[in-house]
Amino acid sequence: MEKNTKILIGAFTLLLVIFTAFFISELLQRVPPNDISVTGNTAGNLNNNGLYAESNGRVYFSNAYDNGCLYSMNADETDLIKLTSSPVNSINVGGKHLYFYMDSSSGGKGLGYVIRTYGVYRTRLNGKGIECLDRSASITMQLVGDYIYYQHYNNKEFTKLYKVKTDKSENIKVSDSIINPAACYNGVIYFNGTDKDHYLYALDTRTDTITTVFEGNLWYPAYQYGYIYYMDVSSDYRLCRYSLTDNAVEVLTNDRVDTFNVGENCIYYQRNSATEPALMRMGLDGSNPEVVAMGNYEKINLTSNYAYFNAFNEPTPVYRTPVNGSISVSAFAAAENAAAQNAR
């Protein structure tokens, strides 16, 4: 009798342990809801490959010195931690999770390089609990509330706009049009047309309905403080901004622009010139333009502390300068040192 009682107690204890472990696992995997106003990254960063994203003083970035693997660090470039072993881009952060596109074939090493792993992924902020939300090619993706809006690509449909819920419970085609979801504010995605015109459109993610905002000829719209910043296709890709309140256009520079990124207080852009190409910085209204670095640069990503960039078609070295204040360009040494330590 006593022996049977011990067996029953042991079995009950084992079941309790299993149930507790399962409950904790489910709790950790649960994705809390986000407010509709939550976005995963800025349009400027996402249009420059989405290599950096910041939240609550922590920066999540693709480390070019380590084949583009995902790292995290403080905004002042301290406490660098490696989170993935495969290259990532289009990084988004919202709530307690990270979202990104990962592709082991784009620079990875070892088994992950031979056996390709790719798709839209979610993980906790510490890199744990990684899960694939959609195993398909994706170009640009933006977290909007509880959904990832992303450019889904395959050989049948080519590029269409899809959305997948952050808990993976829904995956829906939103539009057959080629829509870049990078620019989003308060649940509204602003994008330029591609099929028949380059007008400015708005997609309200509450209903997934599309309306025309401005019949211009623009590219790479980015929202900031009630303005849409964009490259003016009809005028040699100069940089302009459109007021959503006044419906007025301002020309910010007559330079031909290759790429740009709008920050809290200034704009970084690459000036296209046969004789004097340069990475430039100016105020949000186009005032006080100044040279950051002479030459051709790309992948301009901004955080609260630094602007990061690299020479055209040269992933490393990665350069950075204080995003505001005096310009002082130097190499991103902390990322290189962290990659070397992980290699050892």
Contacts in CASP RR format, 6 or more apart in sequence:
PFRMAT RR
TARGET T0000
AUTHOR 0000-0000-0000
METHOD contacts of the structure
MODEL  1
MEKNTKILIGAFTLLLVIFTAFFISELLQRVPPNDISVTGNTAGNLNNNG
LYAESNGRVYFSNAYDNGCLYSMNADETDLIKLTSSPVNSINVGGKHLYF
YMDSSSGGKGLGYVIRTYGVYRTRLNGKGIECLDRSASITMQLVGDYIYY
QHYNNKEFTKLYKVKTDKSENIKVSDSIINPAACYNGVIYFNGTDKDHYL
YALDTRTDTITTVFEGNLWYPAYQYGYIYYMDVSSDYRLCRYSLTDNAVE
VLTNDRVDTFNVGENCIYYQRNSATEPALMRMGLDGSNPEVVAMGNYEKI
NLTSNYAYFNAFNEPTPVYRTPVNGSISVSAFAAAENAAAQNAR
28 124 0 8 1.000
28 129 0 8 1.000
29 129 0 8 1.000
29 131 0 8 1.000
30 167 0 8 1.000
31 96 0 8 1.000
31 97 0 8 1.000
31 122 0 8 1.000
31 146 0 8 1.000
31 166 0 8 1.000
31 167 0 8 1.000
32 95 0 8 1.000
32 96 0 8 1.000
33 145 0 8 1.000
33 146 0 8 1.000
34 94 0 8 1.000
34 95 0 8 1.000
34 143 0 8 1.000
34 145 0 8 1.000
34 146 0 8 1.000
34 166 0 8 1.000
35 145 0 8 1.000
36 144 0 8 1.000
36 145 0 8 1.000
36 186 0 8 1.000
36 187 0 8 1.000
36 205 0 8 1.000
36 206 0 8 1.000
37 145 0 8 1.000
37 186 0 8 1.000
37 187 0 8 1.000
38 94 0 8 1.000
38 95 0 8 1.000
38 143 0 8 1.000
38 144 0 8 1.000
38 145 0 8 1.000
39 92 0 8 1.000
39 142 0 8 1.000
39 143 0 8 1.000
39 144 0 8 1.000
39 145 0 8 1.000
39 184 0 8 1.000
39 185 0 8 1.000
39 187 0 8 1.000
40 53 0 8 1.000
40 92 0 8 1.000
40 93 0 8 1.000
40 94 0 8 1.000
40 99 0 8 1.000
40 142 0 8 1.000
40 143 0 8 1.000
41 50 0 8 1.000
41 53 0 8 1.000
41 90 0 8 1.000
41 91 0 8 1.000
41 92 0 8 1.000
41 93 0 8 1.000
41 142 0 8 1.000
41 143 0 8 1.000
41 182 0 8 1.000
42 222 0 8 1.000
42 261 0 8 1.000
42 262 0 8 1.000
42 263 0 8 1.000
42 302 0 8 1.000
43 182 0 8 1.000
43 183 0 8 1.000
43 184 0 8 1.000
43 220 0 8 1.000
43 221 0 8 1.000
43 222 0 8 1.000
43 223 0 8 1.000
43 262 0 8 1.000
44 182 0 8 1.000
44 220 0 8 1.000
44 222 0 8 1.000
44 260 0 8 1.000
44 261 0 8 1.000
44 262 0 8 1.000
44 263 0 8 1.000
44 300 0 8 1.000
44 301 0 8 1.000
44 302 0 8 1.000
45 51 0 8 1.000
45 52 0 8 1.000
45 53 0 8 1.000
45 261 0 8 1.000
45 301 0 8 1.000
45 302 0 8 1.000
46 90 0 8 1.000
46 140 0 8 1.000
46 141 0 8 1.000
46 142 0 8 1.000
46 182 0 8 1.000
47 140 0 8 1.000
47 180 0 8 1.000
47 182 0 8 1.000
47 220 0 8 1.000
47 222 0 8 1.000
47 259 0 8 1.000
47 261 0 8 1.000
48 259 0 8 1.000
48 261 0 8 1.000
48 298 0 8 1.000
48 299 0 8 1.000
48 300 0 8 1.000
48 301 0 8 1.000
49 62 0 8 1.000
49 89 0 8 1.000
49 90 0 8 1.000
49 299 0 8 1.000
49 301 0 8 1.000
50 62 0 8 1.000
50 89 0 8 1.000
50 90 0 8 1.000
50 91 0 8 1.000
50 301 0 8 1.000
51 61 0 8 1.000
51 62 0 8 1.000
51 64 0 8 1.000
51 89 0 8 1.000
51 91 0 8 1.000
51 299 0 8 1.000
51 301 0 8 1.000
51 308 0 8 1.000
52 59 0 8 1.000
52 60 0 8 1.000
52 61 0 8 1.000
52 62 0 8 1.000
52 91 0 8 1.000
52 301 0 8 1.000
52 302 0 8 1.000
52 303 0 8 1.000
52 308 0 8 1.000
53 59 0 8 1.000
53 60 0 8 1.000
53 61 0 8 1.000
53 91 0 8 1.000
53 92 0 8 1.000
53 93 0 8 1.000
53 98 0 8 1.000
54 60 0 8 1.000
54 75 0 8 1.000
54 93 0 8 1.000
54 303 0 8 1.000
54 304 0 8 1.000
55 93 0 8 1.000
55 94 0 8 1.000
55 95 0 8 1.000
57 74 0 8 1.000
57 75 0 8 1.000
57 304 0 8 1.000
58 72 0 8 1.000
58 73 0 8 1.000
58 74 0 8 1.000
58 75 0 8 1.000
58 125 0 8 1.000
59 72 0 8 1.000
59 73 0 8 1.000
59 74 0 8 1.000
59 75 0 8 1.000
59 303 0 8 1.000
60 70 0 8 1.000
60 71 0 8 1.000
60 72 0 8 1.000
60 83 0 8 1.000
60 91 0 8 1.000
60 93 0 8 1.000
60 98 0 8 1.000
60 125 0 8 1.000
61 70 0 8 1.000
61 71 0 8 1.000
61 72 0 8 1.000
61 73 0 8 1.000
61 91 0 8 1.000
61 301 0 8 1.000
61 308 0 8 1.000
61 335 0 8 1.000
62 68 0 8 1.000
62 69 0 8 1.000
62 70 0 8 1.000
62 71 0 8 1.000
62 87 0 8 1.000
62 88 0 8 1.000
62 89 0 8 1.000
62 91 0 8 1.000
63 69 0 8 1.000
63 70 0 8 1.000
63 71 0 8 1.000
63 82 0 8 1.000
63 335 0 8 1.000
63 338 0 8 1.000
63 339 0 8 1.000
64 310 0 8 1.000
64 315 0 8 1.000
64 316 0 8 1.000
64 318 0 8 1.000
64 335 0 8 1.000
65 316 0 8 1.000
65 318 0 8 1.000
65 332 0 8 1.000
65 335 0 8 1.000
65 336 0 8 1.000
65 338 0 8 1.000
65 339 0 8 1.000
65 340 0 8 1.000
66 82 0 8 1.000
66 335 0 8 1.000
66 338 0 8 1.000
66 339 0 8 1.000
66 342 0 8 1.000
66 343 0 8 1.000
67 87 0 8 1.000
67 107 0 8 1.000
67 108 0 8 1.000
67 109 0 8 1.000
68 87 0 8 1.000
68 88 0 8 1.000
68 107 0 8 1.000
69 82 0 8 1.000
69 83 0 8 1.000
69 84 0 8 1.000
69 85 0 8 1.000
69 86 0 8 1.000
69 87 0 8 1.000
69 88 0 8 1.000
69 108 0 8 1.000
70 82 0 8 1.000
70 83 0 8 1.000
70 84 0 8 1.000
70 88 0 8 1.000
70 91 0 8 1.000
70 98 0 8 1.000
70 100 0 8 1.000
70 102 0 8 1.000
70 127 0 8 1.000
71 80 0 8 1.000
71 81 0 8 1.000
71 82 0 8 1.000
71 83 0 8 1.000
71 335 0 8 1.000
71 338 0 8 1.000
72 80 0 8 1.000
72 81 0 8 1.000
72 83 0 8 1.000
72 125 0 8 1.000
73 79 0 8 1.000
73 80 0 8 1.000
73 81 0 8 1.000
73 334 0 8 1.000
73 338 0 8 1.000
75 303 0 8 1.000
75 304 0 8 1.000
75 305 0 8 1.000
76 305 0 8 1.000
77 305 0 8 1.000
77 306 0 8 1.000
77 332 0 8 1.000
77 334 0 8 1.000
77 335 0 8 1.000
78 334 0 8 1.000
80 334 0 8 1.000
80 335 0 8 1.000
80 338 0 8 1.000
81 126 0 8 1.000
82 338 0 8 1.000
82 342 0 8 1.000
83 98 0 8 1.000
83 123 0 8 1.000
83 126 0 8 1.000
83 127 0 8 1.000
84 102 0 8 1.000
84 123 0 8 1.000
84 127 0 8 1.000
84 130 0 8 1.000
85 108 0 8 1.000
85 112 0 8 1.000
86 102 0 8 1.000
86 103 0 8 1.000
86 104 0 8 1.000
86 108 0 8 1.000
86 112 0 8 1.000
86 117 0 8 1.000
87 102 0 8 1.000
87 103 0 8 1.000
87 104 0 8 1.000
87 106 0 8 1.000
87 107 0 8 1.000
87 108 0 8 1.000
88 100 0 8 1.000
88 101 0 8 1.000
88 102 0 8 1.000
88 121 0 8 1.000
89 100 0 8 1.000
89 101 0 8 1.000
90 100 0 8 1.000
90 101 0 8 1.000
90 138 0 8 1.000
90 139 0 8 1.000
90 140 0 8 1.000
90 141 0 8 1.000
90 150 0 8 1.000
91 98 0 8 1.000
91 99 0 8 1.000
91 100 0 8 1.000
92 98 0 8 1.000
92 99 0 8 1.000
92 100 0 8 1.000
92 141 0 8 1.000
92 142 0 8 1.000
92 143 0 8 1.000
92 148 0 8 1.000
93 99 0 8 1.000
93 125 0 8 1.000
93 143 0 8 1.000
94 143 0 8 1.000
96 124 0 8 1.000
96 125 0 8 1.000
97 122 0 8 1.000
97 123 0 8 1.000
97 124 0 8 1.000
97 125 0 8 1.000
97 166 0 8 1.000
98 122 0 8 1.000
98 123 0 8 1.000
98 124 0 8 1.000
98 125 0 8 1.000
98 127 0 8 1.000
99 120 0 8 1.000
99 121 0 8 1.000
99 122 0 8 1.000
99 133 0 8 1.000
99 141 0 8 1.000
99 143 0 8 1.000
99 148 0 8 1.000
99 166 0 8 1.000
100 120 0 8 1.000
100 121 0 8 1.000
100 141 0 8 1.000
101 118 0 8 1.000
101 119 0 8 1.000
101 120 0 8 1.000
101 121 0 8 1.000
101 138 0 8 1.000
101 141 0 8 1.000
101 150 0 8 1.000
102 117 0 8 1.000
102 118 0 8 1.000
102 119 0 8 1.000
102 121 0 8 1.000
103 116 0 8 1.000
103 117 0 8 1.000
103 118 0 8 1.000
103 119 0 8 1.000
104 112 0 8 1.000
104 113 0 8 1.000
104 115 0 8 1.000
104 116 0 8 1.000
104 117 0 8 1.000
104 118 0 8 1.000
105 113 0 8 1.000
105 116 0 8 1.000
105 118 0 8 1.000
107 113 0 8 1.000
118 135 0 8 1.000
118 137 0 8 1.000
119 132 0 8 1.000
119 133 0 8 1.000
119 134 0 8 1.000
119 135 0 8 1.000
119 136 0 8 1.000
119 137 0 8 1.000
119 138 0 8 1.000
120 132 0 8 1.000
120 133 0 8 1.000
120 134 0 8 1.000
120 136 0 8 1.000
120 138 0 8 1.000
120 141 0 8 1.000
120 148 0 8 1.000
120 150 0 8 1.000
120 164 0 8 1.000
121 130 0 8 1.000
121 131 0 8 1.000
121 132 0 8 1.000
121 133 0 8 1.000
122 130 0 8 1.000
122 131 0 8 1.000
122 133 0 8 1.000
122 166 0 8 1.000
122 168 0 8 1.000
123 129 0 8 1.000
123 130 0 8 1.000
123 131 0 8 1.000
131 168 0 8 1.000
133 148 0 8 1.000
133 164 0 8 1.000
133 166 0 8 1.000
133 168 0 8 1.000
133 171 0 8 1.000
134 150 0 8 1.000
134 152 0 8 1.000
134 162 0 8 1.000
134 164 0 8 1.000
134 171 0 8 1.000
136 152 0 8 1.000
136 153 0 8 1.000
136 154 0 8 1.000
137 152 0 8 1.000
137 153 0 8 1.000
137 154 0 8 1.000
138 150 0 8 1.000
138 151 0 8 1.000
138 152 0 8 1.000
138 153 0 8 1.000
139 150 0 8 1.000
139 151 0 8 1.000
139 153 0 8 1.000
139 159 0 8 1.000
140 150 0 8 1.000
140 151 0 8 1.000
140 180 0 8 1.000
140 181 0 8 1.000
140 182 0 8 1.000
141 148 0 8 1.000
141 149 0 8 1.000
141 150 0 8 1.000
141 151 0 8 1.000
141 181 0 8 1.000
142 148 0 8 1.000
142 149 0 8 1.000
142 150 0 8 1.000
142 181 0 8 1.000
142 182 0 8 1.000
142 184 0 8 1.000
142 189 0 8 1.000
143 166 0 8 1.000
144 181 0 8 1.000
144 184 0 8 1.000
144 187 0 8 1.000
144 189 0 8 1.000
144 205 0 8 1.000
145 166 0 8 1.000
145 187 0 8 1.000
145 205 0 8 1.000
146 165 0 8 1.000
146 166 0 8 1.000
146 167 0 8 1.000
147 163 0 8 1.000
147 164 0 8 1.000
147 165 0 8 1.000
147 166 0 8 1.000
147 170 0 8 1.000
147 205 0 8 1.000
148 163 0 8 1.000
148 164 0 8 1.000
148 165 0 8 1.000
148 166 0 8 1.000
149 161 0 8 1.000
149 162 0 8 1.000
149 163 0 8 1.000
149 174 0 8 1.000
149 181 0 8 1.000
149 184 0 8 1.000
149 189 0 8 1.000
149 205 0 8 1.000
150 161 0 8 1.000
150 162 0 8 1.000
150 163 0 8 1.000
150 164 0 8 1.000
150 181 0 8 1.000
151 159 0 8 1.000
151 160 0 8 1.000
151 161 0 8 1.000
151 162 0 8 1.000
151 178 0 8 1.000
151 179 0 8 1.000
151 180 0 8 1.000
151 181 0 8 1.000
152 159 0 8 1.000
152 160 0 8 1.000
152 161 0 8 1.000
152 162 0 8 1.000
152 173 0 8 1.000
153 159 0 8 1.000
153 160 0 8 1.000
157 176 0 8 1.000
159 178 0 8 1.000
160 173 0 8 1.000
160 175 0 8 1.000
160 176 0 8 1.000
160 177 0 8 1.000
160 178 0 8 1.000
161 173 0 8 1.000
161 174 0 8 1.000
161 175 0 8 1.000
161 177 0 8 1.000
161 178 0 8 1.000
161 179 0 8 1.000
161 181 0 8 1.000
162 171 0 8 1.000
162 172 0 8 1.000
162 173 0 8 1.000
162 174 0 8 1.000
163 170 0 8 1.000
163 171 0 8 1.000
163 172 0 8 1.000
163 174 0 8 1.000
163 205 0 8 1.000
163 208 0 8 1.000
164 170 0 8 1.000
164 171 0 8 1.000
164 172 0 8 1.000
165 171 0 8 1.000
174 203 0 8 1.000
174 208 0 8 1.000
175 203 0 8 1.000
175 208 0 8 1.000
175 210 0 8 1.000
177 193 0 8 1.000
177 194 0 8 1.000
177 195 0 8 1.000
178 193 0 8 1.000
178 194 0 8 1.000
178 195 0 8 1.000
179 189 0 8 1.000
179 191 0 8 1.000
179 193 0 8 1.000
179 194 0 8 1.000
179 203 0 8 1.000
180 191 0 8 1.000
180 192 0 8 1.000
180 220 0 8 1.000
181 189 0 8 1.000
181 191 0 8 1.000
181 203 0 8 1.000
182 191 0 8 1.000
182 220 0 8 1.000
182 222 0 8 1.000
183 189 0 8 1.000
183 190 0 8 1.000
183 191 0 8 1.000
183 221 0 8 1.000
183 222 0 8 1.000
183 223 0 8 1.000
183 228 0 8 1.000
184 190 0 8 1.000
184 205 0 8 1.000
184 223 0 8 1.000
185 223 0 8 1.000
185 226 0 8 1.000
187 204 0 8 1.000
187 205 0 8 1.000
187 206 0 8 1.000
188 202 0 8 1.000
188 203 0 8 1.000
188 204 0 8 1.000
188 205 0 8 1.000
189 202 0 8 1.000
189 203 0 8 1.000
189 205 0 8 1.000
190 200 0 8 1.000
190 201 0 8 1.000
190 202 0 8 1.000
190 203 0 8 1.000
190 213 0 8 1.000
190 221 0 8 1.000
190 223 0 8 1.000
190 228 0 8 1.000
191 200 0 8 1.000
191 201 0 8 1.000
191 203 0 8 1.000
191 221 0 8 1.000
192 198 0 8 1.000
192 199 0 8 1.000
192 200 0 8 1.000
192 201 0 8 1.000
192 218 0 8 1.000
192 219 0 8 1.000
192 220 0 8 1.000
192 221 0 8 1.000
192 230 0 8 1.000
193 199 0 8 1.000
193 201 0 8 1.000
197 215 0 8 1.000
197 216 0 8 1.000
197 217 0 8 1.000
198 216 0 8 1.000
198 217 0 8 1.000
198 218 0 8 1.000
198 219 0 8 1.000
198 233 0 8 1.000
199 212 0 8 1.000
199 213 0 8 1.000
199 214 0 8 1.000
199 215 0 8 1.000
199 216 0 8 1.000
199 217 0 8 1.000
199 218 0 8 1.000
200 212 0 8 1.000
200 213 0 8 1.000
200 214 0 8 1.000
200 215 0 8 1.000
200 216 0 8 1.000
200 218 0 8 1.000
200 221 0 8 1.000
200 228 0 8 1.000
200 230 0 8 1.000
200 242 0 8 1.000
201 210 0 8 1.000
201 211 0 8 1.000
201 212 0 8 1.000
201 213 0 8 1.000
202 210 0 8 1.000
202 211 0 8 1.000
202 213 0 8 1.000
203 209 0 8 1.000
203 210 0 8 1.000
204 210 0 8 1.000
204 211 0 8 1.000
213 228 0 8 1.000
213 244 0 8 1.000
214 228 0 8 1.000
214 242 0 8 1.000
214 247 0 8 1.000
216 234 0 8 1.000
217 232 0 8 1.000
217 233 0 8 1.000
217 234 0 8 1.000
218 228 0 8 1.000
218 230 0 8 1.000
218 231 0 8 1.000
218 232 0 8 1.000
218 233 0 8 1.000
218 240 0 8 1.000
218 242 0 8 1.000
219 230 0 8 1.000
219 231 0 8 1.000
219 233 0 8 1.000
219 237 0 8 1.000
220 230 0 8 1.000
220 231 0 8 1.000
220 259 0 8 1.000
220 260 0 8 1.000
221 228 0 8 1.000
221 229 0 8 1.000
221 230 0 8 1.000
222 228 0 8 1.000
222 229 0 8 1.000
222 230 0 8 1.000
222 260 0 8 1.000
222 261 0 8 1.000
222 262 0 8 1.000
223 229 0 8 1.000
224 262 0 8 1.000
224 263 0 8 1.000
224 284 0 8 1.000
225 284 0 8 1.000
226 243 0 8 1.000
226 244 0 8 1.000
226 245 0 8 1.000
227 241 0 8 1.000
227 242 0 8 1.000
227 243 0 8 1.000
227 244 0 8 1.000
227 284 0 8 1.000
228 241 0 8 1.000
228 242 0 8 1.000
228 244 0 8 1.000
229 239 0 8 1.000
229 240 0 8 1.000
229 241 0 8 1.000
229 252 0 8 1.000
229 260 0 8 1.000
229 262 0 8 1.000
229 267 0 8 1.000
230 239 0 8 1.000
230 240 0 8 1.000
230 241 0 8 1.000
230 242 0 8 1.000
231 237 0 8 1.000
231 238 0 8 1.000
231 239 0 8 1.000
231 240 0 8 1.000
231 257 0 8 1.000
231 260 0 8 1.000
232 238 0 8 1.000
232 239 0 8 1.000
232 240 0 8 1.000
232 251 0 8 1.000
235 251 0 8 1.000
236 256 0 8 1.000
237 256 0 8 1.000
237 257 0 8 1.000
237 258 0 8 1.000
237 272 0 8 1.000
238 251 0 8 1.000
238 252 0 8 1.000
238 253 0 8 1.000
238 254 0 8 1.000
238 255 0 8 1.000
238 256 0 8 1.000
238 257 0 8 1.000
239 251 0 8 1.000
239 252 0 8 1.000
239 253 0 8 1.000
239 255 0 8 1.000
239 257 0 8 1.000
239 260 0 8 1.000
239 267 0 8 1.000
239 269 0 8 1.000
240 249 0 8 1.000
240 250 0 8 1.000
240 251 0 8 1.000
240 252 0 8 1.000
241 249 0 8 1.000
241 250 0 8 1.000
241 252 0 8 1.000
241 284 0 8 1.000
242 248 0 8 1.000
242 249 0 8 1.000
243 249 0 8 1.000
243 250 0 8 1.000
250 285 0 8 1.000
252 267 0 8 1.000
252 282 0 8 1.000
252 285 0 8 1.000
252 286 0 8 1.000
253 269 0 8 1.000
253 280 0 8 1.000
253 282 0 8 1.000
253 286 0 8 1.000
253 289 0 8 1.000
255 269 0 8 1.000
255 271 0 8 1.000
255 272 0 8 1.000
255 273 0 8 1.000
255 280 0 8 1.000
256 271 0 8 1.000
256 272 0 8 1.000
256 273 0 8 1.000
257 269 0 8 1.000
257 270 0 8 1.000
257 271 0 8 1.000
257 272 0 8 1.000
258 269 0 8 1.000
258 270 0 8 1.000
258 271 0 8 1.000
258 272 0 8 1.000
258 296 0 8 1.000
258 298 0 8 1.000
259 269 0 8 1.000
259 270 0 8 1.000
259 298 0 8 1.000
259 300 0 8 1.000
260 267 0 8 1.000
260 268 0 8 1.000
260 269 0 8 1.000
260 270 0 8 1.000
260 300 0 8 1.000
261 267 0 8 1.000
261 268 0 8 1.000
261 269 0 8 1.000
261 300 0 8 1.000
261 301 0 8 1.000
261 302 0 8 1.000
261 307 0 8 1.000
262 284 0 8 1.000
263 284 0 8 1.000
263 302 0 8 1.000
263 323 0 8 1.000
264 304 0 8 1.000
264 324 0 8 1.000
265 283 0 8 1.000
265 284 0 8 1.000
265 323 0 8 1.000
265 324 0 8 1.000
266 281 0 8 1.000
266 282 0 8 1.000
266 283 0 8 1.000
266 284 0 8 1.000
266 323 0 8 1.000
266 324 0 8 1.000
267 281 0 8 1.000
267 282 0 8 1.000
267 283 0 8 1.000
267 284 0 8 1.000
267 286 0 8 1.000
268 279 0 8 1.000
268 280 0 8 1.000
268 281 0 8 1.000
268 292 0 8 1.000
268 300 0 8 1.000
268 302 0 8 1.000
268 307 0 8 1.000
268 309 0 8 1.000
269 279 0 8 1.000
269 280 0 8 1.000
269 281 0 8 1.000
269 282 0 8 1.000
269 300 0 8 1.000
270 277 0 8 1.000
270 278 0 8 1.000
270 279 0 8 1.000
270 280 0 8 1.000
270 296 0 8 1.000
270 297 0 8 1.000
270 298 0 8 1.000
270 300 0 8 1.000
271 277 0 8 1.000
271 278 0 8 1.000
271 279 0 8 1.000
271 280 0 8 1.000
276 294 0 8 1.000
277 294 0 8 1.000
277 295 0 8 1.000
277 296 0 8 1.000
278 291 0 8 1.000
278 292 0 8 1.000
278 293 0 8 1.000
278 294 0 8 1.000
278 295 0 8 1.000
279 291 0 8 1.000
279 292 0 8 1.000
279 293 0 8 1.000
279 295 0 8 1.000
279 297 0 8 1.000
279 300 0 8 1.000
279 309 0 8 1.000
280 289 0 8 1.000
280 290 0 8 1.000
280 291 0 8 1.000
280 292 0 8 1.000
281 289 0 8 1.000
281 290 0 8 1.000
281 292 0 8 1.000
281 307 0 8 1.000
281 327 0 8 1.000
282 288 0 8 1.000
282 289 0 8 1.000
282 290 0 8 1.000
283 289 0 8 1.000
290 327 0 8 1.000
292 307 0 8 1.000
292 321 0 8 1.000
292 327 0 8 1.000
292 329 0 8 1.000
293 309 0 8 1.000
293 319 0 8 1.000
293 329 0 8 1.000
295 311 0 8 1.000
296 311 0 8 1.000
296 312 0 8 1.000
297 309 0 8 1.000
297 310 0 8 1.000
297 311 0 8 1.000
297 312 0 8 1.000
297 319 0 8 1.000
298 309 0 8 1.000
298 310 0 8 1.000
298 311 0 8 1.000
298 312 0 8 1.000
298 313 0 8 1.000
299 308 0 8 1.000
299 309 0 8 1.000
299 310 0 8 1.000
300 307 0 8 1.000
300 308 0 8 1.000
300 309 0 8 1.000
301 307 0 8 1.000
301 308 0 8 1.000
301 309 0 8 1.000
302 308 0 8 1.000
302 323 0 8 1.000
303 323 0 8 1.000
304 323 0 8 1.000
305 322 0 8 1.000
305 323 0 8 1.000
306 320 0 8 1.000
306 321 0 8 1.000
306 322 0 8 1.000
306 323 0 8 1.000
307 320 0 8 1.000
307 321 0 8 1.000
307 322 0 8 1.000
307 323 0 8 1.000
308 318 0 8 1.000
308 319 0 8 1.000
308 320 0 8 1.000
308 332 0 8 1.000
309 318 0 8 1.000
309 319 0 8 1.000
309 320 0 8 1.000
310 316 0 8 1.000
310 317 0 8 1.000
310 318 0 8 1.000
310 319 0 8 1.000
311 319 0 8 1.000
316 336 0 8 1.000
317 331 0 8 1.000
317 332 0 8 1.000
317 336 0 8 1.000
318 331 0 8 1.000
318 332 0 8 1.000
318 335 0 8 1.000
318 336 0 8 1.000
319 329 0 8 1.000
319 330 0 8 1.000
319 331 0 8 1.000
319 332 0 8 1.000
320 329 0 8 1.000
320 330 0 8 1.000
320 331 0 8 1.000
320 332 0 8 1.000
321 327 0 8 1.000
321 328 0 8 1.000
321 329 0 8 1.000
321 330 0 8 1.000
322 328 0 8 1.000
END
